Amino acid sequence: MSDLTKLTLAGALDGLEKKEFSSRELTQSFVDAIGAANPQINAYVVETPDKALEMADASDARRAKGEAGVLDGAPLGIKDLYCTKGVRTTSCSNILAEFTPTYESTVTQNLWDAGAVMLGKLNMDEFAMGSSNETSRFGEVANPWRRSGGDNSKLTPGGSSGGSAAAVAADLCLGATASDTGGSIRQPAAFTGTVGIKPTYGRASRYGMVAFASSLDQAGPIAKTVEDSAILLETMCSHDLKDSTSLPVETPDWRAEVAKPVKGMRIGIPKEYRIDGMPEEIEALWQQGIDWLKDQGAEIVDVSLPHTKYALPAYYIVAPAEASSNLARYDGMRYGARISGDAQNAFYEACRAKGHNELNATYMASRATGFGAEVQRRLMIGTYVLSSGYYDAYYLRAQKVRTRILQDFEQAFETVDALLTPATPSAAFGYGEKSDDPVAMYLNDIFTVTANLAGLPGIAVPAGLDGQGLPLGLQVIGKALDEAACFRVGGALERAAGFVAKPEKWW
């Protein structure tokens, strides 16, 4: 039974249906694997073995009665920004302390209604702000992959969904929920040799997800294969009256799209994504992806997205601005952990010594000790660009740029069915290699933020290894509500690449 954790989601569901093993046996295998690996990888911040086995037993009972759901008995990991009833949810921030929700997010409720099993809550960058999973209050996540040649440097799994990606890559769950505000599903997937898809904005409900930037945040899965990601996304997506941005549209059969041929499809190659200083390995992989699709009968078309160069600066105005608004509620009075005189906190006492009244000192101490450095940096940026005298110069202009970026995509999609780009500008990097330079860290999102700004679906698929033996991914961007094209092209790339590499086990 030790090999059960190596199964794909589709393979595990097939085995459960054929009664080759029970959900309890499958779940116990993952519980044991997490117990052995998590002290080294730190993917899980809350482990729920008793709850998982209880859910597995209930699943086995349903299956015995012929009442199994589409995900019945499948053990999954849940990113720590999804509210889970009765299980601590902190978005990996001190400001939320030991917050335990009394309600369930819509996405996770959909999974439980389909019979899935919860293994625990997964590590992430604090409030999803980061590209390396080193801003979490619970510490860094170790990428299961390591550089070849005996280099044991600790590598990032990407962010903010680093725990989700690492858990899937290390076989610590069959799949995981994640979220994507500027690339936080696709970049970690590329760094760990897994598959991650961000659906069209509004496809999945944001109800019960801890907010970062509300016009950009979108739920999605990280999984082992393109087919597995389609299975999970079909369940995660739904119309929800509790989310005003939720789209009242039907969820298609995306799993069926994965095996469909790409012959006759027109695939766009945006020239603006050929950035200065792009590593030769990324360029070569992109060309390989083009050749793979061409060999399968797709037509390759050069397209232009002229406002791409403005995407990253626009994103880092819009996202912090929305974050500063969303996180204003965490002040230690209305919401969040409170640091007051009773706590005898040094920061609080220092504020009082400077003449601040008790209320203001509580605000200042709660936020200064509750938020980490990166969150504070973004909140300051967001507050600045929304302030009087700067709103028009920064935020309003960034929104106009966002509209131009969307128009670029709309014009390109008049002649092509999907776009093919690199997923990241590099393979996984080591901790500390970029953390001292916020701009270098932000550049990790250069290929992914455009899809968030335009609200489009995008999928990252592992397609090869770099010279150091680390995974590299390709990205497919589709039209709004055309996740089917992403899955079709993603499936074609997956078959052509034949990517079966796994990290050598060191944990």
C-alpha positions in Angstrom: 0.0 0.0 0.0 3.0 2.3 0.3 2.7 3.2 -3.4 -0.8 4.6 -3.1 0.5 8.1 -2.5 2.2 8.0 -6.0 -1.2 7.6 -7.8 -2.7 10.4 -9.8 -6.1 11.6 -8.8 -7.7 9.9 -11.8 -5.8 6.7 -11.0 -6.8 6.8 -7.3 -10.5 7.4 -8.2 -10.4 4.5 -10.6 -8.8 2.2 -8.0 -11.5 3.2 -5.4 -14.2 2.5 -8.0 -12.8 -0.9 -8.7 -12.4 -1.5 -4.9 -8.7 -2.2 -5.3 -8.3 -0.3 -2.0 -10.5 1.7 0.4 -10.5 5.4 1.0 -9.4 4.7 4.5 -6.3 2.8 3.2 -5.6 5.5 0.7 -6.0 8.3 3.3 -3.9 6.4 5.9 -1.1 6.2 3.4 -1.1 10.0 3.0 -1.4 10.6 6.7 1.7 8.4 7.3 3.6 10.2 4.4 2.7 13.6 5.8 3.9 12.6 9.3 7.2 11.5 7.9 7.8 14.3 5.4 6.3 17.4 6.8 9.0 18.2 9.4 11.4 18.6 6.5 9.1 20.1 3.8 6.8 22.2 6.0 4.0 22.0 3.5 1.2 21.6 6.1 0.5 24.1 8.8 -2.4 22.2 10.2 -2.7 18.4 9.9 -6.1 16.8 10.4 -5.5 13.1 10.4 -8.5 12.2 12.6 -10.9 14.3 10.5 -9.4 12.8 7.3 -9.9 9.2 8.5 -13.4 10.0 9.6 -14.2 11.5 6.2 -12.6 8.5 4.5 -14.8 6.1 6.5 -17.9 8.1 5.5 -16.8 7.9 1.9 -16.3 4.1 2.0 -19.8 3.8 3.5 -21.3 5.9 0.6 -19.4 3.9 -2.0 -20.7 0.6 -0.5 -24.2 2.0 -0.9 -23.5 3.1 -4.5 -23.8 6.7 -3.6 -20.2 7.9 -4.3 -19.6 11.4 -5.6 -17.1 12.4 -8.3 -14.3 12.9 -5.8 -15.4 10.4 -3.2 -12.5 9.2 -1.0 -9.8 11.4 -2.6 -7.5 13.0 0.0 -6.7 16.6 -0.8 -4.8 19.5 0.8 -6.3 22.9 1.4 -4.5 26.2 1.1 -4.6 28.1 4.4 -6.7 31.0 3.0 -9.8 28.9 2.4 -12.1 29.0 5.5 -12.7 25.5 6.8 -15.3 25.1 9.4 -13.8 24.1 12.7 -10.2 24.0 11.4 -7.8 26.9 12.0 -7.5 29.4 9.0 -4.9 32.1 9.3 -3.7 32.9 5.8 -0.4 32.2 7.5 -0.5 35.6 9.2 0.0 36.5 12.9 -2.9 39.0 12.6 -5.4 36.1 12.4 -3.9 34.4 15.4 -5.8 31.1 16.0 -8.9 32.1 14.0 -11.1 29.1 13.5 -14.0 29.7 11.1 -17.6 28.7 11.9 -18.4 28.4 8.2 -17.0 26.8 5.1 -15.8 28.5 1.9 -17.9 27.7 -1.2 -15.0 26.0 -3.0 -14.1 23.6 -0.2 -17.8 22.9 0.4 -18.1 21.9 -3.2 -15.2 19.5 -2.7 -16.7 18.0 0.5 -20.1 17.7 -1.3 -18.3 15.7 -4.0 -16.9 13.3 -1.3 -13.3 14.6 -1.0 -11.2 14.1 2.1 -9.3 16.9 3.9 -5.8 16.1 5.0 -5.0 19.5 6.4 -4.2 23.2 5.7 -1.3 24.1 3.5 1.4 26.7 3.9 1.5 29.9 1.9 2.9 33.4 1.7 1.2 35.6 4.3 -2.1 36.8 2.8 -0.9 35.3 -0.5 1.6 38.2 -0.9 4.8 36.7 -2.2 6.5 34.6 -4.9 8.6 32.3 -2.7 6.6 31.2 0.3 9.1 32.8 2.7 6.7 35.4 4.2 4.6 32.8 6.1 4.4 33.0 9.9 5.0 29.2 9.9 8.3 29.4 8.1 9.6 28.5 4.6 8.4 25.6 2.6 11.1 23.4 1.1 10.7 22.5 -2.6 11.0 18.7 -3.0 13.3 19.3 -5.9 17.0 20.0 -5.5 19.6 21.0 -8.0 21.7 18.2 -9.5 25.3 17.6 -8.7 25.0 17.2 -5.0 23.8 20.8 -4.4 21.6 20.5 -1.3 20.5 24.2 -1.2 17.0 24.7 0.0 14.9 25.9 -3.0 11.6 27.8 -3.0 8.5 26.0 -4.3 7.3 29.4 -5.5 4.5 31.4 -4.0 2.1 32.2 -2.8 0.7 28.6 -3.1 4.1 27.1 -2.2 2.6 24.6 0.3 0.1 23.4 -2.2 2.7 22.9 -4.9 5.2 21.2 -2.6 2.6 18.8 -1.2 1.5 17.7 -4.6 5.1 17.3 -5.9 6.1 15.3 -2.8 3.1 13.0 -3.0 1.6 14.4 0.2 -1.9 14.7 -1.3 -3.6 13.8 -4.6 -4.2 17.4 -5.4 -4.6 20.8 -3.6 -6.6 23.9 -3.7 -4.6 27.1 -4.4 -5.3 30.7 -5.4 -3.9 33.0 -8.1 -3.8 36.8 -7.8 -0.7 37.4 -10.1 0.6 33.9 -10.8 0.3 32.2 -7.4 -1.0 28.9 -8.9 1.0 28.8 -12.2 4.4 29.9 -10.9 4.6 27.3 -8.0 3.3 24.6 -10.4 6.2 25.5 -12.8 8.7 25.4 -10.0 7.7 22.0 -8.8 6.9 20.0 -12.0 3.1 20.0 -11.3 0.1 21.4 -13.2 -1.8 24.5 -12.1 -4.7 26.3 -13.6 -6.3 29.7 -12.9 -9.8 29.8 -14.4 -11.6 32.8 -15.7 -12.2 35.5 -13.1 -15.7 34.7 -11.6 -15.7 30.9 -12.5 -15.0 29.9 -8.9 -16.6 31.6 -5.9 -14.4 33.8 -3.6 -16.8 33.4 -0.7 -14.8 32.1 2.3 -11.4 32.9 0.8 -9.3 35.4 2.8 -9.1 38.4 0.4 -5.9 39.9 -1.0 -6.9 41.8 -4.2 -10.6 41.2 -4.9 -10.6 42.0 -8.6 -7.7 39.7 -9.2 -8.0 36.8 -6.7 -9.2 33.5 -8.2 -9.4 29.9 -6.9 -7.9 27.0 -8.8 -6.1 23.6 -8.2 -2.6 22.3 -8.4 -2.4 18.7 -9.4 -0.2 16.0 -10.8 -1.6 16.0 -14.4 -3.6 18.1 -16.7 -6.5 15.6 -16.4 -6.3 15.7 -12.6 -6.5 19.5 -12.7 -9.6 19.3 -14.9 -11.3 16.9 -12.5 -10.6 19.2 -9.5 -11.6 22.5 -11.3 -14.9 21.1 -12.5 -15.8 20.5 -8.8 -14.4 23.8 -7.5 -16.2 26.0 -9.9 -19.9 27.0 -9.4 -22.2 30.0 -9.5 -22.6 31.4 -6.0 -25.0 34.1 -4.9 -22.7 34.8 -1.9 -20.1 36.2 -4.3 -21.3 39.2 -6.4 -18.5 38.5 -8.9 -19.5 34.9 -9.4 -20.6 34.2 -13.0 -23.9 32.5 -13.6 -22.5 30.0 -16.2 -22.5 26.2 -16.4 -19.3 24.3 -15.7 -18.3 22.3 -18.8 -16.9 18.8 -19.0 -13.2 19.9 -19.0 -11.9 16.4 -18.4 -13.1 15.4 -21.8 -11.2 18.3 -23.4 -7.8 17.0 -22.3 -7.6 14.2 -24.8 -8.9 16.2 -27.8 -6.5 16.9 -30.6 -5.2 20.4 -31.3 -5.2 19.9 -35.0 -6.7 23.0 -36.7 -6.3 25.2 -33.6 -4.5 28.6 -34.1 -1.9 29.2 -31.3 -0.6 32.7 -30.8 2.9 33.5 -29.8 3.1 37.0 -28.3 6.4 38.7 -29.4 6.4 40.9 -26.2 7.1 37.9 -24.0 10.6 37.6 -25.6 12.0 39.7 -22.9 15.6 41.0 -22.7 17.8 38.7 -20.7 15.5 35.7 -21.0 17.6 32.5 -20.2 18.4 30.4 -23.2 16.8 27.4 -21.6 13.5 29.2 -21.3 13.7 30.4 -24.9 14.6 26.8 -26.1 11.7 25.3 -24.1 9.2 27.8 -25.6 10.4 26.9 -29.1 10.1 23.3 -28.2 6.5 23.8 -27.2 5.8 25.6 -30.4 7.3 22.7 -32.4 5.3 20.2 -30.4 2.0 21.9 -31.2 3.0 22.4 -34.8 3.8 18.7 -35.2 0.3 17.9 -33.9 -1.4 20.0 -36.5 -1.8 23.4 -34.8 -1.2 26.6 -36.7 1.3 28.9 -35.1 0.6 32.6 -35.4 2.7 35.6 -34.2 0.6 38.1 -32.3 1.3 41.3 -30.5 0.3 42.4 -27.0 1.8 45.9 -27.0 0.8 46.9 -23.5 2.5 43.9 -21.9 5.5 46.0 -20.8 3.2 48.0 -18.5 1.5 44.9 -16.9 3.9 44.4 -14.0 3.9 48.0 -12.8 0.1 48.2 -13.2 -0.3 45.1 -11.2 1.9 46.3 -8.4 -0.3 49.4 -8.1 -3.7 47.7 -8.4 -3.0 44.7 -6.1 -1.5 46.7 -3.2 -4.3 49.3 -3.5 -7.0 46.6 -3.1 -5.0 44.9 -0.4 -4.8 48.1 1.6 -8.6 48.3 1.5 -9.2 44.6 2.2 -6.8 44.4 5.1 -8.0 47.7 6.8 -10.4 45.5 8.8 -7.5 43.9 10.6 -6.9 46.5 13.3 -7.2 44.6 16.5 -10.5 46.2 17.3 -13.0 45.2 14.6 -11.2 42.1 13.5 -7.8 40.3 14.0 -5.5 39.7 17.0 -5.4 42.6 19.4 -2.3 43.9 21.0 -3.2 46.2 23.9 -2.0 47.3 27.3 -3.0 44.0 28.9 -0.5 42.2 26.7 2.3 44.3 28.0 3.6 44.5 24.4 6.8 46.5 24.0 5.6 48.1 20.8 2.3 49.1 22.4 4.2 50.7 25.4 6.5 52.5 23.0 3.5 54.0 21.2 2.0 55.1 24.5 5.3 56.7 25.5 5.3 58.8 22.3 1.9 60.3 23.3 -0.5 58.1 21.3 -3.8 57.4 23.0 -4.8 53.9 24.0 -7.0 53.3 20.9 -4.3 54.4 18.4 -1.6 52.5 20.3 -3.7 49.4 20.0 -4.2 49.9 16.3 -0.5 50.5 15.7 0.7 47.7 17.9 -1.8 45.1 16.5 -0.9 45.9 12.9 2.8 46.3 13.4 3.2 43.0 15.1 0.4 41.2 13.3 1.5 41.9 9.7 4.9 40.7 8.3 7.4 42.9 6.5 6.2 42.1 2.9 2.5 42.7 3.8 3.4 46.0 5.5 5.4 47.0 2.4 2.4 46.4 0.1 -0.1 48.0 2.4 2.1 51.1 2.5 2.3 51.1 -1.3 -1.5 50.6 -1.6 -2.3 53.4 0.8 0.1 55.7 -0.9 -1.4 55.2 -4.4 -4.9 55.7 -3.1 -4.1 58.8 -1.1 -5.2 62.3 -2.0 -3.2 63.8 -4.8 -1.8 60.4 -6.0 -5.0 58.5 -6.8 -5.2 59.9 -10.4 -1.5 59.7 -11.0 -1.2 56.1 -10.0 -4.3 54.0 -9.3 -6.6 55.5 -12.0 -3.8 55.3 -14.6 -3.1 51.7 -13.7 -6.7 50.9 -14.2 -6.6 52.5 -17.6 -3.5 50.4 -18.5 -5.4 47.3 -17.3 -8.2 48.1 -19.8 -5.6 48.4 -22.6 -4.1 45.0 -21.7 -7.5 43.5 -21.9 -8.1 45.1 -25.3 -4.8 43.7 -26.5 -5.9 40.2 -25.6 -9.3 40.7 -27.2 -7.7 41.8 -30.4 -5.3 38.8 -30.4 -8.1 36.3 -29.7 -9.9 37.5 -32.9 -7.3 35.5 -34.8 -6.1 32.8 -32.4 -7.7 30.2 -30.1 -5.0 30.3 -27.3 -1.6 31.8 -26.5 1.5 29.9 -25.6 4.2 31.5 -23.4 6.8 30.5 -20.8 5.3 30.1 -17.3 8.3 31.6 -15.4 11.5 33.5 -16.3 13.6 30.8 -14.5 13.5 27.6 -12.6 13.2 27.5 -8.8 15.7 29.6 -7.0 17.3 29.2 -3.5 16.0 30.9 -0.4 17.8 34.2 0.2 18.9 34.6 -3.4 16.2 37.2 -4.2 14.6 38.1 -0.9 16.8 41.2 -0.4 15.5 42.7 -3.7 11.7 43.1 -3.9 11.8 44.1 -7.5 13.7 40.9 -8.5 11.1 38.9 -6.6 8.2 40.7 -8.3 9.7 39.9 -11.7 8.8 36.3 -11.1 5.3 37.2 -12.1 6.2 38.8 -15.4 4.6 36.1 -17.6 1.6 35.5 -15.4 0.1 38.8 -14.2 -1.4 39.7 -17.5 -3.9 36.9 -17.3 -5.0 38.2 -13.9 -5.3 41.8 -15.0 -7.5 40.6 -18.0 -9.4 38.0 -16.0 -8.4 35.2 -18.4 -7.8 31.5 -17.8 -4.2 30.2 -17.8 -2.6 26.8 -17.2 1.0 25.9 -16.4 2.2 22.5 -17.6 5.6 20.9 -16.8 7.6 20.5 -20.0 11.2 19.8 -19.3 14.2 20.2 -16.9 16.9 22.9 -16.9 20.6 22.3 -16.8 20.5 21.8 -13.1 17.8 19.2 -13.2 14.9 21.5 -12.1 11.5 21.6 -13.8 10.4 24.2 -16.2 6.9 24.9 -17.4 5.0 26.3 -20.3 1.8 28.5 -20.0 -1.3 28.4 -22.1 -3.7 31.5 -21.9 -7.2 31.1 -23.2 -10.1 33.4 -24.0 -12.5 34.3 -21.2 -14.6 31.3 -20.2 -12.6 29.1 -22.6 -10.8 26.9 -20.1 -11.5 24.1 -22.6 -8.8 25.5 -24.9 -6.3 25.6 -22.0 -7.0 22.0 -21.2 -6.8 20.9 -24.8 -3.5 22.6 -25.5 -2.2 21.7 -22.1 -3.0 18.1 -22.7 -1.2 18.1 -26.0 1.9 19.7 -24.5 1.8 17.1 -21.7 1.6 14.2 -24.1 4.4 15.6 -26.3 6.7 16.5 -23.4 6.2 13.1 -21.7 7.3 14.7 -18.4 7.5 12.0 -15.8 10.4 13.3 -13.8 10.0 13.3 -10.0 12.2 14.8 -7.3 14.7 12.5 -5.8 13.5 11.7 -2.3 15.6 13.3 0.4 13.0 14.0 3.1 
